[in-house]
Amino acid sequence: MAQIGFRPMVKEDIPLYKEWAAKEHVRSVWFCEGYEPLDAIYAKVEGNGYDYPYLILLDERPIGYIVTCDLFAYKTICPKPKGVFTNEPQGTYCIDLFIAEENLLNKGYGTEVVRLFTDMLFREKGASRVVIDPDPGNKRAVHCYEKAGFTPVSRKHDGIMEVLILEKLMGKCRPKVSVFIAASLDGYIADEKDSVDFLYSLPAPEGEDCGFGDFIKGIDAIIMGRKTYEITLALTTGKWPHKGKRTVVLSSTLKEVHPEAELYSGSLEQLMALLQRDGVKQCWIDGGSVISAFLQQNFVDNFTLSIAPVILGSGTPLFQKVGKQTLLRLLLSKAYPFGLVQLVYEVERSKQ
């Protein structure tokens, strides 16, 4: 899937918004009698203290509109209820959206837009709860929101029609996914013999782990591929190094794994849902193919990459063919006296 992102609307975007509003599939839902007038967009763009309108971008190209309302701020400013939302606690935001381009409808973009946007609200707006109120008869929309992590909670009448209230809670977000890995200067994480001896040859002081010990303390679950699993066992002579940490080995060929690990061969979406259900908050993914697969699904949140002062020339690359661009924000860089350089990035989620 192409990269989905968001940009706050400015007044120069209003003509495009009005052009979209004239399309039948938008007008019939958004601007039917009794609902919001078209010109309400001006106050939102200028800033009213509670509404935040955005353009939905696909590879930087505007394809739709999404708006969120801080319902707690709304009730402190406006005397009348916001539709069916009357007395919402602080941290509650509602959202609404449309995809303007007909050729992009029913292709999965809506679900990904909603998932990424709600993640942004939790992360950047401090939201603890996000709600939405579609027509219960719009089965496609309801299914889209449920796939994005929303749960139906009630039905209410908004004065015109019955709506279905769905919510997504901050505590029910998918687990945060982190990468913590070392590579050679030319981007290999193991040599041609699947060895990582080049890392152990660095003249690092005894006991120096470059922050890994502190990192692993905050991890609830470890996810690795078959090759990484086998290298891990070889390095530790069969002893399990991740005692007390839930470890998932992704493989369609292995028949069994270490007793303190679990074997998984399903989809990454199902795995994330399973870990979320089990209360997992922080995951560490390890191995080039696994990292690349998670990147393809937009599941990676941050990277800690340690670059060793060596050029291997060949071996196992850090990244396989991901097939899309991922933008990162540099948070920290650190140079160690023995030549290793560590870079810490977070994924620019609002621009993906």
N, C-alpha and C positions, 0 to 999 in steps of 0.2 A: 504494500500500500504506500502511496505517496505521502510526503510529509504534511502533517496537519499542524496548524498553528493558529494564533489569535493575535489581533491587533486592536487596541482601543479605537473606537470610532472617533473621527473628527468631522467638523462641519462639511468638509470637502467630500465626504463619503455619502452625504445625504441624497444627492441626485441618483447615485447607484442604488441606494436603499429604496427610493421611490420607484425606480425602474423595476426592481425585484418585486415590490409590493403590488405592481400591476399584473403580475403573472397569476393565472387562475389558481394554481395549486397553493400559492401563498395567500392571495386575497381572500379566497373562500374560507380559510381557516383563521387567518390573523385579523382580518378587517371586516368581518361580518357584523351585522347590526348588533349594537349593544356592547361591543368590545372596544378596544383602544383605537382612538382616531389616528390616522396616518401622521398628522403633524405632531403627535406626542414625542416623536423622535428628537425634535429640536431641544426640548428641555433635558432629555437624557444625555444628549451629546454635550450640551453646555454645562451640565453637572447640576443635579438636583439634590445631591446628598445621600441618595439611596440606590439609584439605578446606574448600572455600569454596562453600556453597550459595546460589543466587540464585533469585528468582522471575523468570519471563519476563513482561514487561508488554506489553500491546498498548493503546496510548492510555491508559497508566497503570493498566490493568485486568489483574490477574494471570490468565494463561492457561496457565501451565506452569512447569516446574522445570528448572533446569540447574545442574550442579555441576562444579567443577573440582578436581583434586587435584594439588598440587605433589609430583611423584613423587620428586624428590630429597629433599625434607623428609620424605616418608613413609618412605623407606628408612633414614633416620637415626633415626627414632623407633620404627618397627615392625619386628619381626624377620622377619615373613613377607611374601612378595611380594604386590604389588597386582595380582592376576590374572595376566595375561601380562607385566606390566611389572615386571622384576626388578632391573635395574641401570641405571636411566636417569640420564643426566648432569644436572648442575645446569641449570635453565632449562626443563626438560621438564614439561609439564602435560598431564594427560588430562582429557577432558570427557565428560559423559553428560547426556542430557536427555530430556524428554518434553513434548509438547503435550497438555494435559489435555482441552481442549475438542474433541470429535469433529468439530464443524462447521468447525474450522479446519485439519483434517488434509488433506494433499495439495493445498494451495493456495499453496505456495511460502514459507510462513512459516518452516519448519524451516531452509531454506537461508539465509535472511536472518538468523535468530537465530544460527546457527552462525558465519556470516561476521562479524557484529557482535561476538559474544562473543569470538571468537579475536582480532579486532583489539584489543579491550579488554585481553585477556591480554598481548598483545605490548606494548601501550602502558603499561598500569598495573601489571602484575605483573612486567614484565621478562622474560617468557617468550621463549625463542628457538626453541622447538619445541612444538607441540601435537599430541597423538595421540588416537585414538579407535579402538574395537575392536568394530564391529558384527558381527552374524551375516552372513556373506557371502551367505546366501540371501535376505536382506532387501534386494532390489534397489533399492527406493525410498529406503531410508536411505543405502545406499552412493552412489547417484546424488546425493542431497542433499549429502553431504559432499564429493563430487568437485566439484559446482557451487560449493561454498563455498571451493574451493581446496585440498582435501586430495588427497593422492596415495597410492595403495595401495603398501605396501612389503613386506608379508609376511603369511603365515598362521601362526597358532599355536593350540594347544589349551589352553584355560583350566582344564582338569580336568573340565569338563562338556560343552563343545562346541567346535568349531573356530570361531575368530574371524578376521576380516580386520583387519589393522593398517593404518591410514591415518595420514599425518602431514602437517602444514603447518608450514613453516619460516618464521622471521621474514624472512629474505631473499627469500622468495617472496610477500610481501604485495603487494597491488595498489599502484601508485604513489600517493604522497601528492598530493592535489589542492589547490591554493591559488588563491585569488582575490586579485588586486591591481588595484584599479580606483578611479576617481574619479567622483563624481556631484555634481549640483547639490543644494542643500538640499532641493528637492522631489523628489529621486529620479530625475533624468534623467541619462543618460550621454552623450547627444548631443541637439542641438536638432532642430527639425522638418526641417531641411535635412541631417541626419546630420552636422552639423559639431560639432567639439569646441573651437571657437575660444574658448569661454567659459573654458576652462582656461588657455589661453595668454595670456589678458588679465589674469590675476592678477599683482600686482606682486611676484613672487618674485625673489629675488636670482639673478643669473646663475650657472648651474651647479647650482642647487638641484633635486634630483630626488625629494625626499621619501622617500628610501630605496629607490627602484626599482632603482638600480644594484647595490646589495648584494643585493637580493632576486633579481634575474635571474641573478646569478652562481651561485646554487644550483639553478637550474632546468635540468632535462634535456630537457624537451619542452614545447612551447607548443601549446595547442589553442584554435582560434578558429572563429567562424562566418563565413558568407559576407560579411555586411555589415561586420563588423570587419576582415576581410581586405581588402575593397575600400577601406575608410577608411584602413587602414594603408598601402596602396599609394599612395593619393592624397596622404597627408601626407608621404610620403618620395619623392614624384615618381618612383615606379617602382623605387627602390633598395630592396633587401631589408634591413630593420633588424635582423633576427634571425640574422645570419650565424653559422654554427656551432651553432645551436640547432635541434634537430629541431622542425619546425612542421607541425601537422596542421590542415587546413582542412576543417571539416564542411560539406558541401553536397551536395544531391541535384540541383542545377541547373547548377552550374559544370561545364564540360567539361575544363578544365585550370587549373592554378595556376602560380605562380612556380616556376622550376626548383629553388629551394632549399626548397620546401614540398612537402607531399604531400596529395592529395585523398582524403577518406574519406567514405563515405555509409552505412556499416553501423551497427549498434547500439553504444551506449556500453559495454555489457558486453563485447562483442567487442573494442572498441578498448582497454579497460583490460587485457584478457587479452593482447592483442598487445603493448602497451607493457611489461607485466610480463614477458612472455617475452623481450623485447629488453633487459631490464635497466634500464628507466627507473625512477627512484626518486622524482623530483619533477616535477610538472606545474603549469603555470600555465594556467588557463582564462580566456578573455577574451570579452566580449560578453554582453549581457543574456539572449538566448535560450539560449546555451550554458550560462551559469551556472545558469539555471532548470532546464534539462534535467538537469544533473549533480546539482542539489539533489533533483530528483524521484527519482533513483536512489540517494540517500544516498552520493554519491561525494565530496562536498566536505568537506575537513578544516579549512580555516581561511580567514579573510577579512582582507584589509587594505583598508579602505574610507576613501578620502579625500573629505571633504565640502567642496565649494567654496562660498564665501560668495555664492551667486547663486541666484535662483529663476527657472528658465526658463519655467515655466508650461505647457510642452508639449514633446514630443520623444520620444526612445526611452527607455523606463523601464528602470531597472536590473534589475528582476525582472519576468518574465512571470508567467502564472498557474502557480504551483508546485503548488497543490492540497493542501499539507500544511504543518504547522508544523515549524520547525527551531529547536531551542534552542541558544543560543550562550553562551560564557563570555568576558567581556571580559578580555584580557590586557594591553592597553596603550592609552592615549589620549595624543595629542600635539597641541598647538595651535601652529601656525606664526604668526610675526608678521604675515604677509601675509593672514591670515584663514582659511586652510585648516585643518581639523581632521581628524586621522587616527585611526581606530579599528582596533584589531587584535583579532580574535575567533578562538576555536577552537570547532568544533562540539562540543557536549556529546554525544559519541558514545554514552555509556552510557545516555542518556535518549532516544535517537531510536527 
